[in-house]
Amino acid sequence: MKIVIVDGQGGKLGKLLVEQLKQACPQVQLYAIGTNSIATATMLKAGADFGATGENPVVRAVMDADVVLGPMGIVVAHAILGEVTPKMAEAVGGCRAKKLLIPMNSCGVSVAGVQELPLNSYVSQIVEQVRSMLP
């Protein structure tokens, strides 16, 4: 299973996802795609199998991904303080992969009915969803 994690800023969310997924599902391949080099490096240090930075790596990585993980802003153009380009948002939003997104206030979008939880709680929920998808 190819899992693509897209993150920006300092890569904190991506780091948590990589660490917990590697522990819970060591057989999956994790692709760390940062919107900047700091986020990519942070996810690689956490144990991601592959890493790349920028618009084209996001576009190419999600094309054949089974699952895409990240903050909700990765489907919103100009989110994460402008790090998400329109082309990135379109590629993530339009790819065939299952998208498991964490609502964070980095994109100015709120989802009605979603309870605000600590980041670790969201990450734990995503890890459980990924585990349920494994054969």
C-alpha positions as CSV (number, residue, x, y, z in Angstrom):
1,M,0.0,0.0,0.0
2,K,1.4,3.4,-1.0
3,I,0.6,6.1,1.5
4,V,1.5,9.7,0.6
5,I,1.8,12.2,3.5
6,V,1.7,15.8,2.4
7,D,2.7,18.4,5.0
8,G,4.1,21.9,5.1
9,Q,5.5,24.4,7.6
10,G,7.8,22.5,10.0
11,G,6.3,19.1,9.3
12,K,5.0,18.4,12.8
13,L,1.8,16.7,11.6
14,G,3.7,14.6,9.0
15,K,6.3,13.6,11.6
16,L,3.5,12.3,14.0
17,L,1.8,10.4,11.1
18,V,5.1,8.8,10.0
19,E,6.1,7.7,13.5
20,Q,2.7,6.3,14.5
21,L,2.1,4.6,11.1
22,K,5.6,3.0,11.1
23,Q,4.9,1.6,14.5
24,A,1.3,0.4,13.8
25,C,1.7,-0.7,10.1
26,P,5.4,-1.3,9.4
27,Q,4.6,-3.0,6.0
28,V,3.3,0.2,4.4
29,Q,5.4,2.4,2.2
30,L,5.3,6.0,3.4
31,Y,6.1,8.8,0.9
32,A,6.9,12.1,2.7
33,I,6.1,15.0,0.4
34,G,6.8,18.4,1.9
35,T,5.6,21.7,0.6
36,N,9.0,22.9,1.8
37,S,12.3,21.2,2.5
38,I,12.0,21.5,6.3
39,A,8.8,19.5,6.3
40,T,10.3,16.9,4.1
41,A,13.4,16.5,6.2
42,T,11.3,16.3,9.4
43,M,9.2,13.4,8.0
44,L,12.3,11.6,6.6
45,K,14.0,11.8,10.0
46,A,10.8,10.3,11.5
47,G,11.2,7.2,9.3
48,A,9.4,7.8,6.0
49,D,10.6,5.5,3.2
50,F,10.8,8.2,0.5
51,G,10.8,11.9,0.4
52,A,10.6,14.8,-2.0
53,T,9.7,18.5,-1.9
54,G,7.6,20.9,-3.9
55,E,4.7,21.1,-6.4
56,N,5.7,18.5,-8.9
57,P,6.5,15.8,-6.3
58,V,3.0,16.4,-4.8
59,V,1.4,16.1,-8.2
60,R,3.3,13.0,-9.2
61,A,3.1,11.2,-5.9
62,V,-0.6,11.3,-5.5
63,M,-1.3,10.0,-9.0
64,D,-0.9,6.4,-8.0
65,A,-1.3,6.6,-4.2
66,D,-3.7,4.4,-2.3
67,V,-4.1,6.8,0.5
68,V,-3.2,10.5,1.0
69,L,-2.8,12.0,4.4
70,G,-2.3,15.5,5.7
71,P,-3.9,18.6,6.9
72,M,-7.2,19.7,5.3
73,G,-5.3,22.6,3.7
74,I,-3.7,20.3,1.1
75,V,-6.9,20.4,-0.9
76,V,-7.3,24.2,-0.6
77,A,-5.3,26.5,-3.0
78,H,-3.0,29.0,-1.2
79,A,-3.5,27.3,2.2
80,I,-0.7,26.7,4.8
81,L,0.4,30.3,4.5
82,G,0.5,30.0,0.7
83,E,2.6,26.8,0.5
84,V,-0.2,24.9,-1.2
85,T,-0.3,25.9,-4.9
86,P,-3.5,25.6,-6.9
87,K,-1.9,22.8,-8.9
88,M,-1.1,20.8,-5.6
89,A,-4.6,21.3,-4.3
90,E,-6.2,20.1,-7.6
91,A,-3.9,17.1,-7.8
92,V,-4.7,16.0,-4.2
93,G,-8.4,16.7,-4.5
94,G,-8.7,15.0,-7.9
95,C,-6.6,11.9,-7.3
96,R,-8.2,8.5,-6.9
97,A,-6.7,7.8,-3.5
98,K,-8.6,7.8,-0.3
99,K,-8.0,11.1,1.4
100,L,-7.7,11.2,5.2
101,L,-7.4,14.8,6.2
102,I,-7.0,16.5,9.6
103,P,-8.9,19.7,10.2
104,M,-6.4,22.3,11.1
105,N,-6.8,26.1,11.1
106,S,-4.1,26.6,8.4
107,C,-6.5,26.9,5.6
108,G,-9.4,29.0,6.9
109,V,-11.9,26.2,6.4
110,S,-14.0,24.7,9.2
111,V,-16.1,21.5,8.8
112,A,-19.5,21.7,10.5
113,G,-20.0,18.8,13.0
114,V,-16.3,18.1,13.4
115,Q,-15.3,18.2,17.0
116,E,-12.0,20.0,17.7
117,L,-9.5,17.5,19.1
118,P,-5.9,17.6,20.1
119,L,-3.5,16.8,17.1
120,N,-2.5,13.4,18.6
121,S,-6.2,12.3,18.7
122,Y,-6.6,13.0,15.0
123,V,-3.4,11.2,14.2
124,S,-4.5,8.1,16.3
125,Q,-7.8,8.1,14.4
126,I,-6.1,8.2,11.0
127,V,-3.7,5.4,12.0
128,E,-6.7,3.2,13.0
129,Q,-8.4,4.0,9.7
130,V,-5.3,3.0,7.7
131,R,-5.0,-0.2,9.8
132,S,-8.6,-1.1,8.9
133,M,-7.8,-0.7,5.2
134,L,-4.9,-3.2,5.3
135,P,-5.5,-6.7,4.1
